[in-house]
Amino acid sequence: MPVVRFSVTDEELKELERKAKEEGTTVKLYSKNKSLGVESSIFTPKEALRRALIKYTKDDEPFCLPSLYTDEEWLEMSKSIGTAGQFGKAFFVYVKDVDPGKVEYVDGGSRGKRARYKVL
């Protein structure tokens, strides 16, 4: 996959970080979506958290990100944002640093492949 890089000033980076945080995504995904004219995506940490809070309660077993989406939606992920790993990392950072106190990381699953989370 080709890599595109660009330079920004410190002030521009702060603005990109602020806007990405508002949309519940990373600077990388925010920049990509804005550059390509994508208005919104269901594959943002903010949307995944919203879905988790609707679907699960604190009494439920831990969940992983694919359980928040239909099979068709999850297959669309690679076309939308790249790899599931990128999305998983963005979700981890979002629930830990941006919107904490609603969902917590539990573990990497039985095979250490998919992170599991629990609603608080």
Beta strands, then each sheet from edge to edge (+ up, - down):
strand 1: 103-107
strand 2: 116-119
sheet 1: 1+ 2-
end
